[in-house]
Amino acid sequence: MASRRMETKPVITCLKTLLVVYSFVFWVSSMTKRYPTGNLMNI
């Protein structure tokens, strides 16, 4: 069980990282669509 848990932990970390990156990219793209002038600092 211990070895299997150590193998699945990096996979979960990778999935979490992909989820964060995807949500961040989606958020940035929605912000740029909402503010096409690029005023990201004025949110």
JOTA-V884124 format. One record per residue. PHI is phi in whole degrees, 0 to 359 (* if undefined). Layout:
# JOTA-V884124
phi:PHI
phi:PHI
This chain:
# JOTA-V884124
phi:*
phi:294
phi:293
phi:294
phi:294
phi:292
phi:280
phi:278
phi:297
phi:298
phi:294
phi:296
phi:297
phi:295
phi:295
phi:296
phi:296
phi:298
phi:295
phi:295
phi:297
phi:296
phi:293
phi:293
phi:296
phi:296
phi:294
phi:295
phi:294
phi:291
phi:292
phi:291
phi:289
phi:286
phi:237
phi:294
phi:283
phi:86
phi:273
phi:288
phi:281
phi:260
phi:286
